[in-house]
Amino acid sequence: MDHRMSPTRQSLGRVSLVVRDYDEALDFCIGKLGFVHLWDLLEPTN
């Protein structure tokens, strides 16, 4: 079978990033990279 002609579905399950500016990073990932934002997980501070 010639794999060059068959489409491949790709996905990314979970990603954790540490960023300086959350809103700027979110805009970049959604606007430029085409990611879908599903939810935020807020970590409690001590």
Helices and strands as residue ranges (DSSP letters): H 22-31
